[in-house]
Amino acid sequence: MGLLMLSHVDGNASAPPSGPPHANHSVSILPKIVQHGYKSLRLIHFFTTGSDEVKCWTIRNGTNAQRAAGTIHSDMERGFICAETMHYHDFHRLGSEADVTKAGLKAMQGKNYVVEDGDIIFFKFNAAGGSKKKK
């Protein structure tokens, strides 16, 4: 489903322009609405990566690492060990995870670390969840 915009000139629907806005096209305020909504609801994003995918997760601002892991799966929250974190802006500026690590900007964080907007996180957890057998 694509985003359609109405032209200021003739009112016809069209696909949004790929470049800067032109005099005959309106500019969508949808991104601004989404940003304002996230800010109003105190929501932030963090990312997880795999060999072939990147996923974006939404959590409340002020969420600790253990609870953020639980956003992905409750077993990850129960068996939380630590979180390897790097900030997106460091990754973007330096170009690779290896370069972020080399620059000393990748950190091991405990369960009380407060996740920041744009963190890229690798969670380490005990799949058994640290549960004890009941007798």
N, C-alpha and C positions, 0 to 999 in steps of 0.2 A: 504494500500500500504506500503510495508516494504522497508527498506533501504538495498540495495545490495552492496557488496564490491567485488572487484577483488583481487584474491590471487596474491601475488608477484611471487609465484612459478609456477603455471600452468595457470593463467589467467581465471580460472573458477569463475563464480559468486557464491556468497554464502551469507548467512545472516551474519551480523556483529557478532563478538565474544561477548559473554556475560561478559567475564572477561577482564583482561588486554590484550593488543595486543600481538600477538604471531609473531614469525619470518615469518610465512607463510601467514600472513594477513596484508592488508593495514589498515591504520587508517583513518577514515573519517575526513575531515577538514570542513565538513558542519557546525558544531557548531561554529567554528572559523569564517567562512564566515558570518554567521548570526550575531554574536557578532560585527564583524567589520562593517557590514552594519548598524546595529542599532546605533553604535557609530558615524559613518560617517554622518548618517541622524539625529543625536541628538535625538534618540528615547529612551524612558524608559517605564517600565511597572508599573502598580499598580493593586491591586487585590480587588475584592469585594467578599463577602461571603454571603451565605444564609444557611438555615437549611440543605440543601441537595446538595449544589454545591459551587464551587469556580470558579470565572471567572477572567481571566487576560485581561487587557485592555492596549493598546499601545497609548502613547501620546508623544508629543515633550517635551524634557527637558526644564524646565522653565515654564511649564503650571501651572496656579493657580488652586485651588480646584474647584472653580465654573465652569471653563471651562472644567476641567476633568469630572465633573458631566455631562456636556453636551455631552461628548463622549458617555455616556450610553444612555441618552435621552435628547432632548432639553427642555422638561418640568422640568427636574431636574436642569438644568442650570438656567432657568427662575425663579424657585421657591426656589433656593438654600437658606438654612438656615445656616448649618454648616457641617463640616466633622469630624467624629471621626476617628482618625488615630493611627496606630501603625506600627512600622517598622517590616518587615519580619524577620530580623535577631534577633530582641528581641523575637518575637513569637516563632521562631525556638529554640532559646536558652532556653527560659523559659517553653515552651511546651504547653501553653494554653492562651487563651484570658484573662481568670480570673487571671492568674499569671502575665500577662503583666500589667493588671489594678492594681493589688495589689502592683506591683513594682513601680507604678506611671509613667509608660512609655506609657500610652495611653493618647492621648490629643484631646481636642476639638479645631478645627481650623476654622478660618473664610475664607471668599471668597478669600482673598489675599495670603493664604498659598500656597507656591510653592511645589507641589507634588514631592516627592523624589522617586527614583527608588526603587521598592520593597515595597512601602507603602501598607498597608492593610487599606481600607477606607470603613466606613459606612456613606453614605450621608443622611443628614436630609434635607427634602425639603417640600415646600408647594405644594401639588398636583395642586392647582388652579393656581399656577405660579405667584401669587402676582399681577395678572392682574387687572386693574381697568375697570369697565364697562364704555363704552362710551355712552354719551347721544345724 
